[in-house]
Amino acid sequence: MNWYAVFAIYFLMWVVCAFIMLPFGIRTPDETGEQLMKGQADSAPSNFRPWRVVLRATILSAVLFALYYVNYVEGWLTVDMLPGYHPTR
């Protein structure tokens, strides 16, 4: 696997993990006791910390990419092992 593929796959995993991590730890103004500003949605976060999301996404994507890469090298699970897969020859 070349470095471009490694970077592309890791980057895609990181983006997906970042979106997965976004809602964790977020509190609304109702939960924190803050006053809503005029025009602010009730569901808007009052304590959004982007660097925490970046850190969590980086850790999760590193673990998932490590599992993906070890599977790629060792061949634990391949497409041929999937049930119902019959390649046309």
C-alpha positions in Angstrom: 0.0 0.0 0.0 1.6 3.3 -1.0 1.7 6.4 1.2 -1.0 8.2 -0.8 -3.5 5.5 -0.1 -2.5 5.3 3.6 -3.0 9.1 3.9 -6.3 9.1 2.0 -7.8 6.2 4.0 -6.6 7.7 7.3 -8.0 11.1 6.4 -11.4 9.6 5.4 -11.5 7.7 8.7 -10.6 10.8 10.6 -13.4 12.8 9.0 -16.0 10.1 9.8 -14.7 9.8 13.4 -14.9 13.6 13.8 -18.5 13.6 12.9 -19.2 10.7 15.2 -17.5 12.5 18.1 -19.3 15.8 17.6 -22.3 15.2 19.8 -20.5 13.7 22.8 -20.1 16.0 25.8 -22.2 18.8 24.4 -24.6 20.6 26.7 -27.4 22.9 25.8 -28.1 26.2 27.6 -31.0 24.5 29.4 -28.6 22.0 30.9 -26.0 24.6 31.9 -28.4 27.2 33.1 -27.4 29.9 30.7 -29.7 32.4 29.1 -30.5 32.1 25.5 -29.5 34.9 23.2 -32.0 36.4 20.8 -32.3 34.2 17.8 -30.3 31.3 19.4 -31.8 27.8 18.9 -32.7 25.9 22.0 -30.5 23.0 20.9 -27.4 25.2 20.2 -24.4 24.0 22.3 -23.1 26.3 25.0 -19.8 24.5 25.7 -18.5 23.4 22.3 -14.8 22.5 22.5 -13.4 21.8 19.0 -10.0 20.7 20.2 -11.5 18.0 22.3 -13.4 16.7 19.2 -10.1 16.8 17.2 -8.2 14.9 19.9 -11.0 12.2 20.3 -11.3 11.9 16.5 -7.5 11.5 16.1 -7.3 8.8 18.7 -10.4 6.9 17.4 -9.2 7.1 13.8 -5.7 6.0 14.7 -7.1 2.9 16.4 -9.5 2.1 13.6 -6.8 2.6 11.0 -4.3 0.4 12.8 -7.0 -2.4 12.8 -7.6 -1.8 9.1 -3.9 -1.9 8.2 -3.2 -5.0 10.3 -6.2 -6.7 8.6 -4.8 -5.6 5.2 -1.4 -7.0 5.9 -2.5 -10.2 7.7 -5.7 -10.9 5.7 -7.9 -11.7 8.7 -11.1 -10.8 6.7 -11.2 -10.6 3.0 -14.0 -10.0 0.5 -14.0 -13.8 -0.4 -14.9 -14.6 3.2 -18.2 -12.6 3.1 -21.3 -14.7 3.0 -23.1 -14.6 -0.4 -20.1 -13.3 -2.3 -19.6 -15.2 -5.5 -17.1 -13.6 -7.9 -17.8 -13.9 -11.6 -15.0 -15.7 -13.3 
